[in-house]
Amino acid sequence: MASVNKVIIVGNLGRDPETRYMPSGDAMTSITVATTDSWKDKATGEKKEQTEWHRITFFGKLAEIAGQYLKKGSQVYVEGSLRTRKYTDKDGVEKYATDIKADSMQMLGSRQGMGGAPMDDGYGSSPAPMPRQSAAPAPRQPAPSRPAPNFSDMDDDIPF
């Protein structure tokens, strides 16, 4: 029988990423991400919350990107798999830790701190900043007329 080891996390970074380089020169970046469940207590009607912390490790080019662009508080979507490792603590006791080895990552939220103005359109994203024009802009030419787009040939599979 086949098995699946897949994790999807959407949460916020608890601290800035830590990037290290292995002897091979490959980057390795570690982050901690908080996910919070909230519910209403049936007995008291009181709102309850529980926060879970996840250790996530990126490798290679993805590690360099995560280390460069993620910051404490950033919202991130991560897909990966669980990895359990065994280690010996300073007292000589063997322990186990389960981390997430990231396969893909998507930065969510605003572009604040990434060169763009902090904007929020209500959907957790912001438009890309406008490119700067050179000192001598090229003369404008009229845009060619195009027929209206035909949406009937679009796929019905929307990725969100």
Accessible surface in RSA format (square Angstrom, percent):
REM  Atomic radii and reference values for relative SASA: ProtOr
REM  Chains: A
REM  Algorithm: Lee & Richards
REM  Probe-radius: 1.40
REM  Slices: 20
REM RES _ NUM      All-atoms   Total-Side   Main-Chain    Non-polar    All polar
REM                ABS   REL    ABS   REL    ABS   REL    ABS   REL    ABS   REL
RES MET A   1   241.47 125.1 151.05 100.0  90.42 215.3 129.86 110.4 111.62 147.9
RES ALA A   2    98.76  90.8  64.32  99.3  34.44  78.3  75.59 106.5  23.17  61.4
RES SER A   3   108.96  92.1  77.65 103.6  31.31  72.1  46.02  98.0  62.93  88.2
RES VAL A   4   134.26  88.3  97.09  87.9  37.17  89.6 101.74  88.4  32.53  88.2
RES ASN A   5    78.22  53.9  54.59  52.8  23.62  56.9  34.95  84.1  43.26  41.8
RES LYS A   6   118.69  57.9  89.10  54.7  29.59  70.4  59.26  53.3  59.43  63.3
RES VAL A   7    22.29  14.7  18.24  16.5   4.05   9.8  22.24  19.3   0.05   0.1
RES ILE A   8    95.22  54.2  69.01  51.4  26.21  63.2  69.01  49.7  26.21  71.1
RES ILE A   9    15.79   9.0  14.40  10.7   1.39   3.4  15.79  11.4   0.00   0.0
RES VAL A  10    68.35  45.0  50.04  45.3  18.31  44.1  50.04  43.5  18.31  49.7
RES GLY A  11     5.03   6.2   0.00   N/A   5.03   6.2   5.03  13.8   0.00   0.0
RES ASN A  12    64.97  44.8  64.48  62.3   0.48   1.2  18.62  44.8  46.34  44.8
RES LEU A  13     5.43   3.0   0.00   0.0   5.43  13.7   0.00   0.0   5.43  14.6
RES GLY A  14    23.08  28.5   0.00   N/A  23.08  28.5   9.19  25.2  13.89  31.1
RES ARG A  15   119.24  50.1 119.18  60.8   0.06   0.2  46.08  63.0  73.16  44.3
RES ASP A  16    79.16  55.4  73.08  72.7   6.07  14.4  24.22  57.0  54.94  54.8
RES PRO A  17    23.01  16.8   3.61   3.3  19.40  70.5   3.61   3.0  19.40 120.6
RES GLU A  18    81.84  47.0  76.81  58.1   5.03  12.0  33.83  65.4  48.02  39.2
RES THR A  19    54.02  38.4  23.84  24.2  30.18  71.9  20.41  27.4  33.60  50.8
RES ARG A  20   110.78  46.5 105.87  54.0   4.91  11.7  70.61  96.5  40.17  24.3
RES TYR A  21   141.64  66.1 111.09  63.2  30.54  79.5  81.26  61.1  60.38  74.4
RES MET A  22    63.40  32.8  55.81  36.9   7.59  18.1  30.84  26.2  32.56  43.1
RES PRO A  23   150.80 109.9 106.41  97.0  44.39 161.4 120.48  99.5  30.32 188.5
RES SER A  24    89.66  75.8  45.37  60.6  44.29 102.0  55.01 117.1  34.65  48.5
RES GLY A  25    47.24  58.3   0.00   N/A  47.24  58.3  30.32  83.2  16.92  37.9
RES ASP A  26    74.43  52.1  70.98  70.6   3.45   8.2   6.16  14.5  68.27  68.1
RES ALA A  27     0.17   0.2   0.00   0.0   0.17   0.4   0.00   0.0   0.17   0.5
RES MET A  28    38.84  20.1  38.84  25.7   0.00   0.0  27.10  23.0  11.74  15.6
RES THR A  29     0.00   0.0   0.00   0.0   0.00   0.0   0.00   0.0   0.00   0.0
RES SER A  30    26.80  22.7  25.62  34.2   1.18   2.7  20.45  43.5   6.36   8.9
RES ILE A  31     3.34   1.9   0.00   0.0   3.34   8.0   2.20   1.6   1.14   3.1
RES THR A  32    16.40  11.7  16.40  16.6   0.00   0.0  14.18  19.0   2.22   3.4
RES VAL A  33     0.00   0.0   0.00   0.0   0.00   0.0   0.00   0.0   0.00   0.0
RES ALA A  34    17.67  16.2  13.50  20.8   4.17   9.5  13.50  19.0   4.17  11.0
RES THR A  35    33.80  24.0  29.83  30.2   3.97   9.5  24.89  33.4   8.91  13.5
RES THR A  36    71.97  51.2  38.79  39.3  33.17  79.1  23.96  32.2  48.01  72.6
RES ASP A  37   101.18  70.9  96.89  96.4   4.29  10.1  20.73  48.8  80.45  80.2
RES SER A  38    65.54  55.4  36.49  48.7  29.04  66.9   3.93   8.4  61.61  86.3
RES TRP A  39   118.22  47.4 106.38  51.5  11.84  27.8 102.72  54.8  15.50  25.1
RES LYS A  40   149.44  72.9 133.18  81.7  16.26  38.7  75.94  68.4  73.50  78.3
RES ASP A  41    33.64  23.6  30.27  30.1   3.37   8.0   4.76  11.2  28.88  28.8
RES LYS A  42   207.78 101.4 169.01 103.7  38.77  92.3 119.88 107.9  87.90  93.6
RES ALA A  43    98.20  90.3  53.83  83.1  44.36 100.9  65.00  91.5  33.19  87.9
RES THR A  44    94.35  67.1  57.45  58.2  36.90  87.9  65.18  87.5  29.17  44.1
RES GLY A  45    37.99  46.9   0.00   N/A  37.99  46.9  23.05  63.3  14.95  33.5
RES GLU A  46    97.97  56.2  89.24  67.5   8.73  20.8  36.36  70.3  61.61  50.3
RES LYS A  47   143.72  70.1 121.71  74.7  22.01  52.4  73.43  66.1  70.30  74.9
RES LYS A  48    74.61  36.4  71.39  43.8   3.22   7.7  26.96  24.3  47.64  50.7
RES GLU A  49   111.07  63.8  78.59  59.5  32.49  77.3  20.90  40.4  90.17  73.6
RES GLN A  50   102.33  57.2  96.10  70.2   6.23  14.8  27.54  58.6  74.79  56.7
RES THR A  51    64.30  45.7  39.41  40.0  24.90  59.3  21.54  28.9  42.76  64.6
RES GLU A  52    91.18  52.3  89.59  67.8   1.59   3.8  28.80  55.7  62.38  50.9
RES TRP A  53   145.72  58.5 120.65  58.4  25.07  58.9 101.14  53.9  44.58  72.3
RES HIS A  54    37.27  20.4  32.75  22.8   4.52  11.6  23.88  24.6  13.38  15.6
RES ARG A  55   111.33  46.7 106.87  54.5   4.46  10.6  46.62  63.7  64.71  39.2
RES ILE A  56     0.60   0.3   0.00   0.0   0.60   1.5   0.00   0.0   0.60   1.6
RES THR A  57    21.16  15.1  21.16  21.5   0.00   0.0   9.66  13.0  11.50  17.4
RES PHE A  58     0.00   0.0   0.00   0.0   0.00   0.0   0.00   0.0   0.00   0.0
RES PHE A  59    77.93  39.0  66.16  41.0  11.77  30.6  66.25  40.2  11.68  33.4
RES GLY A  60    25.18  31.1   0.00   N/A  25.18  31.1  24.67  67.7   0.51   1.1
RES LYS A  61   146.48  71.5 135.92  83.4  10.56  25.1  90.81  81.7  55.67  59.3
RES LEU A  62    40.01  22.3  35.78  25.6   4.23  10.6  36.99  26.0   3.02   8.1
RES ALA A  63     0.00   0.0   0.00   0.0   0.00   0.0   0.00   0.0   0.00   0.0
RES GLU A  64    71.14  40.8  64.10  48.5   7.04  16.8  20.73  40.1  50.41  41.2
RES ILE A  65    57.61  32.8  57.22  42.6   0.39   0.9  57.59  41.5   0.02   0.1
RES ALA A  66     0.00   0.0   0.00   0.0   0.00   0.0   0.00   0.0   0.00   0.0
RES GLY A  67    21.56  26.6   0.00   N/A  21.56  26.6   5.25  14.4  16.30  36.5
RES GLN A  68   117.57  65.7  97.75  71.4  19.83  47.2  36.61  77.9  80.96  61.4
RES TYR A  69    88.51  41.3  84.57  48.1   3.94  10.3  48.71  36.6  39.80  49.1
RES LEU A  70     0.52   0.3   0.52   0.4   0.00   0.0   0.52   0.4   0.00   0.0
RES LYS A  71   104.48  51.0 104.48  64.1   0.00   0.0  76.15  68.5  28.33  30.2
RES LYS A  72   142.79  69.7 121.59  74.6  21.20  50.5  65.00  58.5  77.79  82.9
RES GLY A  73    43.44  53.6   0.00   N/A  43.44  53.6  29.34  80.5  14.10  31.6
RES SER A  74    26.18  22.1  14.25  19.0  11.92  27.5  16.40  34.9   9.77  13.7
RES GLN A  75    68.69  38.4  64.80  47.4   3.88   9.2   7.80  16.6  60.89  46.2
RES VAL A  76     0.00   0.0   0.00   0.0   0.00   0.0   0.00   0.0   0.00   0.0
RES TYR A  77    61.03  28.5  61.03  34.7   0.00   0.0  46.21  34.7  14.82  18.3
RES VAL A  78     0.54   0.4   0.23   0.2   0.31   0.7   0.23   0.2   0.31   0.8
RES GLU A  79    39.28  22.6  39.28  29.7   0.00   0.0   1.17   2.3  38.11  31.1
RES GLY A  80     1.27   1.6   0.00   N/A   1.27   1.6   0.29   0.8   0.98   2.2
RES SER A  81    11.69   9.9  11.69  15.6   0.00   0.0   9.18  19.6   2.50   3.5
RES LEU A  82    84.13  46.9  78.31  56.0   5.82  14.6  78.49  55.1   5.65  15.2
RES ARG A  83   117.25  49.2 114.05  58.1   3.20   7.6  53.34  72.9  63.91  38.7
RES THR A  84    88.82  63.2  54.10  54.8  34.71  82.7  36.06  48.4  52.76  79.8
RES ARG A  85   116.62  49.0 110.94  56.6   5.68  13.5  64.10  87.6  52.51  31.8
RES LYS A  86   119.63  58.4  88.83  54.5  30.80  73.3  46.06  41.5  73.57  78.4
RES TYR A  87    89.01  41.6  80.50  45.8   8.51  22.1  59.27  44.5  29.74  36.7
RES THR A  88    84.22  59.9  57.06  57.8  27.16  64.7  35.49  47.7  48.73  73.7
RES ASP A  89    33.67  23.6  22.04  21.9  11.62  27.5  19.95  46.9  13.72  13.7
RES LYS A  90   202.54  98.8 155.02  95.1  47.51 113.1 111.29 100.2  91.25  97.2
RES ASP A  91   110.79  77.6  77.79  77.4  33.00  78.0  25.17  59.2  85.62  85.4
RES GLY A  92    53.32  65.7   0.00   N/A  53.32  65.7  26.44  72.5  26.88  60.2
RES VAL A  93    78.56  51.7  74.53  67.5   4.03   9.7  78.56  68.3   0.00   0.0
RES GLU A  94   103.88  59.6  82.74  62.6  21.14  50.3  25.86  50.0  78.02  63.7
RES LYS A  95    91.29  44.5  87.55  53.7   3.74   8.9  41.66  37.5  49.64  52.9
RES TYR A  96   145.85  68.1 117.31  66.7  28.54  74.3  86.45  65.0  59.40  73.2
RES ALA A  97    11.08  10.2   6.30   9.7   4.77  10.9  11.08  15.6   0.00   0.0
RES THR A  98    68.26  48.5  48.60  49.3  19.66  46.9  29.65  39.8  38.61  58.4
RES ASP A  99    17.16  12.0  16.18  16.1   0.97   2.3   7.11  16.7  10.04  10.0
RES ILE A 100     6.96   4.0   6.89   5.1   0.07   0.2   6.89   5.0   0.07   0.2
RES LYS A 101    71.83  35.0  70.72  43.4   1.12   2.7  36.96  33.3  34.88  37.2
RES ALA A 102     8.03   7.4   0.00   0.0   8.03  18.3   0.00   0.0   8.03  21.3
RES ASP A 103    92.03  64.5  63.11  62.8  28.92  68.4  30.96  72.9  61.07  60.9
RES SER A 104    49.08  41.5  46.50  62.1   2.58   5.9  41.75  88.9   7.33  10.3
RES MET A 105    27.60  14.3   2.89   1.9  24.70  58.8   3.09   2.6  24.51  32.5
RES GLN A 106   106.25  59.4 104.61  76.5   1.64   3.9  26.42  56.2  79.83  60.5
RES MET A 107    62.85  32.5  48.88  32.3  13.97  33.3  49.06  41.7  13.79  18.3
RES LEU A 108    61.16  34.1  50.06  35.8  11.10  27.9  53.82  37.8   7.34  19.8
RES GLY A 109    24.52  30.2   0.00   N/A  24.52  30.2  14.28  39.2  10.24  22.9
RES SER A 110    41.64  35.2  25.23  33.7  16.41  37.8  12.61  26.9  29.03  40.7
RES ARG A 111    97.94  41.1  97.94  49.9   0.00   0.0  14.14  19.3  83.80  50.8
RES GLN A 112   120.49  67.4 103.57  75.7  16.92  40.3  23.61  50.3  96.88  73.5
RES GLY A 113    71.62  88.3   0.00   N/A  71.62  88.3  39.52 108.5  32.10  71.9
RES MET A 114    71.47  37.0  36.17  23.9  35.30  84.1  34.98  29.7  36.49  48.3
RES GLY A 115    79.41  97.9   0.00   N/A  79.41  97.9  42.43 116.4  36.99  82.8
RES GLY A 116    14.64  18.1   0.00   N/A  14.64  18.1   4.91  13.5   9.73  21.8
RES ALA A 117    67.18  61.8  49.07  75.7  18.11  41.2  54.75  77.1  12.43  32.9
RES PRO A 118    90.70  66.1  68.10  62.1  22.60  82.2  68.85  56.8  21.85 135.8
RES MET A 119    96.26  49.8  87.93  58.2   8.32  19.8  75.59  64.3  20.67  27.4
RES ASP A 120   111.10  77.8  75.89  75.5  35.21  83.3  32.38  76.2  78.72  78.5
RES ASP A 121    78.15  54.7  49.91  49.7  28.25  66.8  39.32  92.5  38.83  38.7
RES GLY A 122    66.90  82.5   0.00   N/A  66.90  82.5  34.39  94.4  32.52  72.8
RES TYR A 123   195.50  91.3 162.63  92.5  32.87  85.5 122.07  91.7  73.43  90.5
RES GLY A 124    34.62  42.7   0.00   N/A  34.62  42.7  26.94  73.9   7.67  17.2
RES SER A 125    55.76  47.1  55.04  73.5   0.73   1.7  37.60  80.1  18.17  25.5
RES SER A 126    12.53  10.6   1.12   1.5  11.40  26.3   2.32   4.9  10.21  14.3
RES PRO A 127    82.27  60.0  63.32  57.7  18.95  68.9  75.51  62.3   6.76  42.0
RES ALA A 128    66.31  61.0  48.62  75.0  17.69  40.2  48.62  68.5  17.69  46.9
RES PRO A 129    80.78  58.9  57.19  52.1  23.59  85.7  67.94  56.1  12.84  79.8
RES MET A 130   167.01  86.5 147.22  97.4  19.79  47.1 117.08  99.5  49.94  66.2
RES PRO A 131   113.74  82.9  92.21  84.1  21.53  78.3 103.21  85.2  10.53  65.4
RES ARG A 132   235.02  98.7 200.65 102.3  34.36  81.8  78.62 107.4 156.40  94.8
RES GLN A 133   135.00  75.5 101.65  74.3  33.35  79.4  43.38  92.3  91.62  69.5
RES SER A 134    82.83  70.0  60.02  80.1  22.81  52.5  55.36 117.9  27.47  38.5
RES ALA A 135   112.97 103.9  68.60 105.9  44.37 100.9  81.81 115.2  31.15  82.5
RES ALA A 136    85.55  78.7  65.96 101.8  19.58  44.5  69.85  98.4  15.70  41.6
RES PRO A 137    90.11  65.7  67.98  62.0  22.13  80.4  71.82  59.3  18.28 113.6
RES ALA A 138    83.02  76.3  60.01  92.6  23.02  52.4  65.38  92.1  17.64  46.7
RES PRO A 139   120.15  87.6  99.32  90.5  20.83  75.7 110.88  91.5   9.27  57.6
RES ARG A 140   216.12  90.7 181.41  92.5  34.71  82.7  77.88 106.4 138.24  83.8
RES GLN A 141   153.43  85.8 127.79  93.4  25.64  61.0  36.73  78.2 116.70  88.5
RES PRO A 142   128.95  94.0 103.03  93.9  25.92  94.2 114.78  94.8  14.17  88.0
RES ALA A 143    82.51  75.9  53.13  82.0  29.38  66.8  57.47  80.9  25.03  66.3
RES PRO A 144   106.56  77.7  89.42  81.5  17.15  62.3 101.28  83.6   5.28  32.8
RES SER A 145   116.58  98.5  82.73 110.4  33.84  78.0  55.93 119.1  60.64  85.0
RES ARG A 146   193.75  81.3 162.83  83.0  30.92  73.6  62.73  85.7 131.02  79.4
RES PRO A 147   123.75  90.2 100.75  91.8  23.00  83.6 112.64  93.0  11.12  69.1
RES ALA A 148    90.43  83.1  62.26  96.1  28.17  64.1  68.55  96.5  21.89  58.0
RES PRO A 149    98.06  71.5  74.16  67.6  23.91  86.9  84.61  69.9  13.45  83.6
RES ASN A 150   103.34  71.3  84.42  81.6  18.91  45.5  33.52  80.7  69.82  67.5
RES PHE A 151   137.74  68.9 123.41  76.4  14.33  37.3 123.71  75.0  14.03  40.1
RES SER A 152    99.24  83.9  57.93  77.3  41.31  95.2  56.14 119.5  43.11  60.4
RES ASP A 153   119.33  83.6  83.22  82.8  36.11  85.4  43.74 103.0  75.58  75.4
RES MET A 154   121.51  62.9 101.83  67.4  19.68  46.9  98.08  83.4  23.43  31.0
RES ASP A 155   119.27  83.5  96.91  96.5  22.35  52.9  25.37  59.7  93.90  93.6
RES ASP A 156   137.07  96.0 111.00 110.5  26.07  61.7  36.88  86.8 100.18  99.9
RES ASP A 157   123.49  86.5 103.17 102.7  20.32  48.1  34.40  81.0  89.09  88.9
RES ILE A 158   115.84  65.9  92.05  68.6  23.79  57.3  92.81  66.8  23.03  62.5
RES PRO A 159   128.84  93.9  84.95  77.4  43.89 159.5 100.67  83.1  28.17 175.1
RES PHE A 160   207.27 103.7 147.40  91.3  59.87 155.8 182.11 110.4  25.16  72.0
END  Absolute sums over single chains surface
CHAIN  1 A    12988.3       9950.0       3038.3       7179.5       5808.9
END  Absolute sums over all chains
TOTAL         12988.3       9950.0       3038.3       7179.5       5808.9
